[in-house]
Structure formats: structure tokens, C-alpha cells
């Protein structure tokens, strides 16, 4: 299960926001759906790094789940953890020099 969020700027100045995600039927599909909505709710390029944006979007999605009465389960927690480890690892491989403090917990550990 995965998703994608993007925005299209039309020639007349209108912006159309799109998401692609699973239909929310389970806690994990709801989390992915809300995560993609969160990219639009928070806004693209609001944070300096992509991994920081991913972190805040995940936190937003999990908070939204709780607000509507759906407690994130272990699959949601694992997806959040793995997604963030991937995003932080990718940023570090691409040369990120300064990682924001909340993201330090996701730094891949040496084998």
C-alpha cells in the first residue's frame, strides 16, 4: 500500500491538488490516505528538507486518526517508523549535513 500527493498549476493560475491512495478501510489504509491529504493540509515545501516534511505529515495524519476516534495500530506505527527511516536514510545518503532533532530517532543504525 502506498500513495502519492501532488499539485498541478494550471495556465490560468488555478492550482489543483491531487492524491492517490488506497481507499481507507483499515487503520493502515486510513493512515496512508490521511498522510497524502496531509501533504496538502500542511503544504508542500513548508519545511527545508523532504524528510522533515514527511515527519510532520505523518504526525498530522496520526493526530487526525485519533481525532476521528481511530487509534493507530501496530501496523501504522511500523509504517511510520519504516517510512521515516527510509526518508532520513535517503536524505543522509544525498548529503544532508544537519538533521532536525526530532528526526534523529530515525537515523539508520550501523550493522
C-alpha positions in Angstrom: 0.0 0.0 0.0 1.3 3.4 -0.9 0.2 6.8 -2.0 1.2 10.0 -3.7 0.3 13.7 -3.4 0.9 16.3 -6.0 -0.3 19.7 -7.1 -0.8 21.0 -10.7 -0.6 24.7 -11.5 -2.9 25.5 -14.5 -2.0 28.1 -17.1 -4.9 30.3 -15.8 -3.3 30.3 -12.3 -5.6 27.8 -10.7 -4.0 25.1 -8.6 -5.5 21.6 -8.5 -4.4 19.3 -5.6 -4.4 15.5 -6.2 -3.8 12.5 -4.1 -3.5 8.8 -5.0 -4.0 6.4 -2.1 -5.8 3.3 -1.0 -9.5 3.6 -0.1 -9.5 3.9 3.7 -11.0 0.7 5.1 -8.5 -0.3 7.8 -6.3 1.7 10.1 -3.2 1.4 7.8 -5.1 2.4 4.7 -6.6 5.3 6.6 -3.2 6.4 7.8 -1.8 6.3 4.2 -4.9 8.2 2.9 -4.5 10.9 5.7 -0.8 11.0 5.1 -1.3 12.0 1.5 -4.1 14.5 2.4 -1.6 15.9 5.0 0.8 16.9 2.3 -1.8 19.3 1.0 -3.0 20.3 4.5 0.5 21.2 5.7 1.7 22.4 2.3 4.5 21.4 0.0 7.9 23.0 0.6 6.9 24.3 4.0 9.9 22.6 5.6 13.5 22.8 4.4 14.0 19.1 3.9 11.8 16.5 2.4 12.3 14.1 5.3 11.2 16.8 7.7 8.0 17.3 5.7 7.4 13.6 5.8 7.8 13.6 9.5 5.3 16.4 10.1 2.8 14.9 7.6 2.9 11.5 9.4 2.4 13.3 12.8 -0.5 15.2 11.3 -2.1 12.0 9.9 -1.8 10.1 13.1 -3.3 13.0 15.1 -6.2 13.1 12.6 -6.8 9.4 13.1 -7.1 9.9 16.8 -9.4 12.9 16.4 -11.9 10.8 14.5 -11.7 8.0 17.0 -9.4 5.6 15.2 -6.4 4.5 17.3 -3.3 3.9 15.2 -2.4 0.2 15.5 1.0 -1.6 15.3 0.9 -1.7 11.5 0.5 2.1 11.4 3.3 2.6 13.9 5.6 0.3 11.9 4.8 2.0 8.6 5.6 5.4 10.2 8.9 4.1 11.6 10.0 2.4 8.3 8.9 5.4 6.2 10.8 7.8 8.3 13.9 5.5 8.4 13.8 5.4 4.6 13.3 9.2 4.3 16.1 10.1 6.7 18.5 7.5 5.3 17.9 8.8 1.8 18.5 12.4 2.9 21.7 11.4 4.6 22.9 9.4 1.5 22.2 12.5 -0.6 24.5 14.6 1.7 22.2 16.2 4.3 24.5 17.8 6.8 22.2 18.9 9.5 19.3 16.7 10.6 16.5 18.3 12.6 16.4 17.0 16.2 13.0 15.2 16.0 14.4 13.1 13.1 17.5 11.8 15.0 15.5 8.9 16.2 15.2 7.6 12.6 18.9 7.6 11.7 19.7 4.1 10.4 21.8 2.2 12.9 25.1 0.6 11.7 25.0 -3.2 11.5 
